[in-house]
Each structure stands twice: as C-alpha cells, then as structure tokens.
Amino acid sequence: MPPYNTTKMAETTTNGERPREDPEKTLWMGDLAFEWDEAFIADLFEGFGNVTAYRPYDPRADRATLYAFVTFERQEGKDRCL
C-alpha cells in the first residue's frame, strides 16, 4: 500500500477544478517547474487548439506536482502537437 492516497491527489488541482479525462485527447507532461500553473501550461499549447491543463496538487508537499495533463478539445490538436 502506498504511503499516500493517490485518489485524493487526483481529485485536487491547483485551480480547484476536477480534471476531465479523455485518453485520446490527453498528453502527460513531466519534469515541470514549480512555478508553472495550469494557465501557463495551457498557453504553451494554445497554437494547437483549445486545451485544458490539469496539474494535481500534492498535499504532502503543499505544492503542485512536477507533472501535468493537457487535454485538447479535439484529438487532431493532440496529434498535431506530437
């Protein structure tokens, strides 16, 4: 059993919204700077269409995690990004 509740972490974001999951339209990003919030991350991908960034909040560290998920409005945007 892990030392923390991963389900709890996945329910909490840095902007207070629940994530929208769609694996066909979502990318995972890792090794992010602590200063990057969801708005900054979404702005990085705005050239590929409308996106929503979700960066989980880690209550153990009292800060955002070092990874995020970027969900595109359309799968074509994700495909172009890759």
C-alpha positions in Angstrom: 0.0 0.0 0.0 1.4 3.4 -0.9 2.1 5.9 1.9 -0.4 8.3 0.5 -3.8 8.3 -1.1 -3.4 8.7 -4.9 -7.2 9.0 -5.4 -7.2 12.1 -3.1 -4.4 13.7 -5.1 -6.1 13.1 -8.4 -9.3 14.9 -7.1 -7.5 18.1 -6.2 -6.0 20.6 -8.7 -4.1 23.8 -8.3 -7.0 25.7 -9.7 -9.7 23.8 -7.7 -11.4 22.1 -10.6 -11.8 18.4 -11.3 -9.9 17.1 -14.2 -11.6 16.0 -17.4 -10.2 12.6 -18.6 -10.1 11.6 -22.2 -7.1 9.5 -23.0 -7.5 10.0 -26.8 -7.1 13.8 -26.3 -4.7 14.0 -23.4 -0.9 14.3 -23.1 1.1 13.8 -19.9 3.9 16.3 -19.2 6.6 15.7 -16.6 9.6 17.4 -15.0 7.8 20.7 -14.8 9.0 23.8 -13.0 7.2 24.5 -9.7 6.2 28.0 -10.9 4.2 26.7 -13.9 0.5 26.8 -13.3 -2.4 25.4 -15.4 -2.9 28.7 -17.2 0.8 28.9 -18.2 0.8 25.3 -19.4 -2.4 25.8 -21.4 -0.8 28.9 -23.0 2.1 26.8 -24.2 -0.3 24.6 -26.3 -2.8 27.3 -27.5 -1.4 27.1 -31.0 -2.8 23.6 -31.3 -6.4 24.5 -30.4 -8.4 24.8 -27.1 -6.8 23.0 -24.2 -7.3 22.4 -20.6 -4.3 21.8 -18.3 -4.6 19.8 -15.1 -1.8 19.9 -12.6 -2.5 17.8 -9.5 -1.9 19.3 -6.1 0.3 17.3 -3.7 -0.9 17.9 -0.2 2.1 16.1 1.3 4.5 18.7 -0.2 1.9 21.5 0.0 2.5 22.4 -3.7 1.7 21.4 -7.2 3.2 18.1 -8.5 6.0 18.1 -11.1 3.7 16.7 -13.8 0.5 17.8 -15.6 -2.0 16.5 -18.1 -3.0 18.6 -21.1 -6.4 17.7 -22.6 -7.2 19.0 -26.1 -10.6 19.9 -27.3 -10.1 17.8 -30.4 -7.9 14.8 -30.9 -6.4 16.4 -34.0 -4.9 19.1 -31.8 -3.1 16.5 -29.8 -1.9 14.7 -32.9 -0.5 17.9 -34.4 1.3 18.6 -31.2 3.1 15.3 -31.2 
